[in-house]
């Protein structure tokens, strides 16, 4: 490809071009390591915009390869023999990215974009050449916790999240597959970090969830951005784009919690092949984590996998107190109290977000496996209603066809209300069941991939389990409902 053609291409386009970002931020991480949480925190900063996974680094690699092929310069691509990308290709790739993200930043009213695509660790060297002033946050989590989370997210077979090639390598052994995936991701990130110490900042998931404010303050200092005290709390009340790959659990979370830390003690250490375990332990040692030895499974669930914390852990959220009464009645009382605490207009807002529920009811069932049962009903205002101020917001509202019935045990409801577990986790494990009025039943109560139904999303919003507003949902559903 000639320089003249490239220059012509760069001169093309609108006269008013958004100001490009010279120092984007890339999160290098393995999946199931807290990147969605980190993304919404960064996205809550006044200057930073962090969308869902875009795959931008893979697109840059593909574009660079296309330029290389068209220019018939086989030695141009960065590899072991020729690590430097020719300036002409760097210019083409950067111009394309600047144009796309420039418009995105202009729409968001922000100045700096961030990327959390899960495959970015594979293309970090390329992005460092395209953006010499880029910053990289290397996010890590203990291998066994990643395995536990990966298996939980893919209960019927390791798919998505980058697991597929490793599952093919270790058929029938999910522990070895996810462990090998973690090893590949983590080694690549550590190697890049070692080679670019001034551009990289290492963060452990465990530090993020036990000392969120301190950990994020260190990240912002590294990025050269101003501090925003309280950002790890405010991020759950800040609107974020939701369309795109992400950990669904976060949209049903209202606070940073360490409840998922240390669950890897249930993962059988013996399932890691000896060579893999030895390599994993070597990397764990580099990151300040406990090794996976023959006594790994003797530890209680929730045991801190770190050898030492980076900061003094912040206090964990205080759970709602339960009255001293039967478990079913206690859970039902908590649910009723949460529903009554919501203002009347909240019901109208939910009916607008999910018009399929307008004028209908959702039953919330507390079922203690035959030892007791409580059935609560919440009815949503009809679409024709213009004022929901007088519409009852308690659990005793009557009328309306039942759109869905959501059932869980007292312990599950209490854990959800206390914030110590998550809707998506309980759906995947089958501890929440949902039956719709159409007769559809399922242990997950959701469509493919454990995506919660509108009824579950609505109930979660009413109970305060889900707080993050979804950008554009109100407008989109209102438009769809009106037929425009």
C-alpha positions, 0 to 999 in steps of 0.5 A, a space after each residue: 500500500 502506497 503512502 499516497 493512498 494512505 494519506 488520501 484516506 486519512 484526509 477523507 471524512 468530515 471536516 469537524 473531527 472529534 479531538 482524539 485521545 492520545 492516552 487510552 486505557 486498556 484493561 488486561 485480564 482473564 475473564 471472571 476476574 472483575 473486569 466488569 466491576 472495574 469497568 463501571 467504576 472507571 466509566 463513572 469518572 467524569 473524564 473516563 468512558 469505558 463501554 462494554 467489550 468492543 473487541 477493538 484490539 482484535 480489530 486493530 490487529 486485523 486491520 494491521 494484517 490487512 495493511 500488511 497484506 495489501 502492501 505486500 510486506 510480509 516482514 512488516 507485522 510485529 513478530 519475534 523477528 521484527 517486533 516494530 510495526 511500520 509507521 505507515 500501518 500505525 498511522 492507518 490503525 490509529 486514524 481508524 480508532 481515533 475516528 470511531 472513539 472520537 465520536 463516542 467520546 463526543 457523544 458521552 461528553 468525556 475525554 478519555 476512552 478505556 477498553 476492557 475486551 477480554 482478548 486485549 492481553 493478546 494484542 497489548 504490544 500492538 496497542 502500545 505501538 499504536 498508542 505510545 502514551 496508552 496506560 494498561 491496568 493488569 487485573 488479576 484474580 486467584 486462579 482457583 477463584 477464576 476456575 470456580 467462577 468460570 464453571 459457575 458461569 458455564 454449568 453445561 459446558 465451557 463456552 464463551 469467555 475465551 474457554 473454548 480452545 482450552 476446553 478442547 485441549 482438556 476434554 472432560 476436565 473443566 478445572 484443567 481447561 480454565 486453569 490453563 486459560 488463566 495461566 495463558 492470560 496471566 503470563 501474557 499480562 505479566 510479561 507485557 507488564 515486565 516489559 512496559 513497567 512505566 505504562 502498566 499498573 497491577 491490580 488484584 481483584 481481591 484488593 479491589 473488593 476488600 478495599 475498593 476506595 483505596 485500590 481505585 484511588 491508586 488506579 486513578 493516581 497511576 492514570 493521572 486522573 483526579 480523585 473522586 471519593 465515593 466513586 465505588 459507591 456512586 458507580 451503582 447509581 450512575 447510568 452505563 451502557 448495558 448492550 455488550 458482553 459483560 458479567 450479568 451479575 453486576 447489574 443485580 448488585 448494589 455495592 462492592 462486595 467480597 462475597 465471591 472471594 475465596 470460593 475457589 477452595 471448593 475446586 479440587 486441586 487434584 484436577 489440575 495436572 501436575 505440570 499445570 499446577 506447578 506453573 500456576 503456583 509459580 505465577 501465583 507466587 509472583 502475584 502474592 497469592 497462596 499456592 495450590 497445594 495438597 491441603 488447598 481443599 482443607 480451607 473453608 470457603 471464603 478463605 482469603 487467597 492472598 498472602 497479604 492484602 495491599 490495603 487495610 480492607 474496608 468494612 463490608 456492607 451491613 446486612 438487613 437485620 432479620 426478626 426472630 421468627 420463622 424463616 419463611 415469615 422472616 424472609 417474607 417480612 423483609 420482602 414486604 418491607 422492601 416493597 413498601 419502601 418504594 415510592 409509587 412512581 417506581 412501579 410506573 417506571 418499571 412498567 415503562 421499562 418493561 411494558 410486558 408487565 404493565 397491568 399484570 402481577 408478579 408473584 414472589 414466593 418464599 418456599 421452605 421445601 414443604 416446611 412453610 410457604 408464603 406467597 406475595 403479589 406485586 401488581 404493576 400499573 396499566 400502560 394507560 395509567 398516567 399517575 402511579 402515585 396512588 398505586 399500592 407499592 406493597 406486597 399485597 396489591 391485588 388484581 391483574 393477571 399473573 405474568 410470572 411466579 418467582 420462587 426461592 428459599 428463605 435463605 436465598 431471599 435473605 442472602 439476596 436482600 443482604 447483598 451476599 449473593 447475586 441474582 444471576 448466581 442463584 439463577 445459574 445454581 437453580 436456587 431461583 425458579 421462575 414460571 411464566 404465565 405462558 407455561 414456560 418453566 426452567 430452573 434459571 427462569 431465563 432465556 439462553 445464557 442465564 439472561 434474567 427475564 423482565 419479571 426477575 429484573 423488575 422484582 430485583 429493581 423493586 427489592 433494591 437488588 439491582 440499582 444500575 440504570 440502563 442507558 436508553 432502555 426507557 426510551 427504547 421500550 416506550 418507543 416500541 410500546 407506542 409502535 413508532 
